[in-house]
Amino acid sequence: MKDQKETILVSACLLGANCRYDGNNGRNEDVLALLDGYHLVPVCPEQLGGMETPRLASERRGEKTVINQSGRDVTAFFIKGAEETLRLAETFGCKKAILKERSPSCGHGMIYDGTFTGKKIPGSGITAALLEENGIEVIGESKICSLINEADN
């Protein structure tokens, strides 16, 4: 019998991988609960783009630029990581992605404003935007209740 589980792209930090900028993770039990109903493909766009862990915090500044806390333009790493993440999504046939909120890569709907003051603004990270442009539904980790309910049915 053919496996009917949907395959979903997931920020690796939400699954417990220590790949966040600070070397820690954002392990989320609600995301881990999806393992029973879905195939999850972990990704860290920043690592896929060639960035080290740990690394300096980065934020989007404007529509096209990502800078790190020392003021260095790291946009090229974020673009490469987004492209690699999209390639994996396409390879595995992912129609949805659960991504880490507020991240300059994975954030969806709200991101930090580029001043490193903790202020949030409407917007999406580089990866989240590229995935959406290519027809992949992006969901932040705080909004996965609908997937949990869907998996239970």
N, C-alpha and C positions, 0 to 999 in steps of 0.2 A: 504494500500500500504506500502511495506517495505521501511524503510529509507535506502537510498543508500550512505549516507555520510561516508567517510573514517574516521577512528579514528586514531589520531596522538598524540603521547606523546610529551609534551612540558615542558620545564623548567618553573616552576611556577613563577620565578622572572620575566620572559618575559611577563607574564600575569598580572603583577602588585602586586604579593604577596611579602611582605617584608621579604624575606627569604635569601637574600644575606648575606655574611659573616659580612657586616657592618650594617645589620638591614634594609637596603634599598631594592629597587627592580630595575629591569632593564626593566620596562614596555616598550614594543615595539608596536607601533601602527600597523605596518605591520603584526605582529603576531596576534594581536587582530582582525585584519580584516579577518583572517581565520575562525573566529567563524561562519561566514555566510555559509561557504562551507564545514566545517569539524567538527567532534566531537573532542574536544581537552581534553586530560587527563593531568592535571598539576601534576608535580612531582618536588621535591627538594631532590636529592639524598643525600645531606649532612645532611638534617634533617631526612630523612628516615634511615640514618646510625646512628642516635643518637646524632648528634652535635647540640649545642645550637645556637640560633640566638639572638643577634650578637655573633660572635666568631672571633678569630684571623684569619687573612688571611692565606691561605695555598697554597703551590705550590708543583708540582711534582718534585722530585729529582731523576733522573734516571728512569728506566723502571718500578720499582716496589714500590717506596717509595713516600709518601706524608708527608711533614712536615709543621708545622705551623710556624708563624713568630718568636715564641720563641724557635724554634728548636725541639719541641716535635714531635715524629712520630705519625701521626694520620691516617696512612694507613688503619688500621682495620675499622675505621668509613667509609672511602671512599669505601672500598670493600663491606661492609654490605649494604651501600646505593645503590651501583651499582647493587647488587644482588636483592634488593627489587624493584628497578626501573625496572629491567628485568622482574621480576615476574609480575609487573603491566602491562608492555607492552604485555606480553604473555596473561594475563587475559583478557585484552581489545582487543586483536588481532591487535595490532599496528605493522605496517610494516615500519613506518617512525617515526623519532623523530626530533623535532626542539629544539636544545639545546644551552645554553649560551656559546658563544665563549670565548676562552682563560681560562676557568675555569678548575681547577684541577679535577673536576668531569665531567663536561659537554663539555669542550673544544674539538673542532674537527679540526684537521689540524695544529693549532698553539696554544701553551700554554706558560705560563711563565716558565722560565728556572730553578726555584728553588733557585734563589739568592735573590729574593725580590727586584730586581733593576729595574723591568719593562721590562727586556729583554725577547723577545719571541723567541721560537724555534719551529721547526716542531714537532708535536706530538699530542696526544689526551689525554683527561682526562680518569679517571678510568671507569666511567659510559659509556662514548661514545665508548670506546674501547670494553667493554663487549657487548654493544648492537650490534655493528658491527660484532663482532665475532659470534653473534647469528642471523645474517641475517637481522638486522633492519637497514635501511638506516638512517644515521645521517646527519642532515643539520644544519649549523649555522644560527643564526638569520639574518645575512646579506645576506644570499643566498636563501631567500624564495620567490623571485620574480616568480620562475617557479610554485610554489604552488598557488600563488595568481592568476596567469594566468590560471592555471588548474581549479581552483574553479570557475572562471568566465565563463568557457565553459560548 
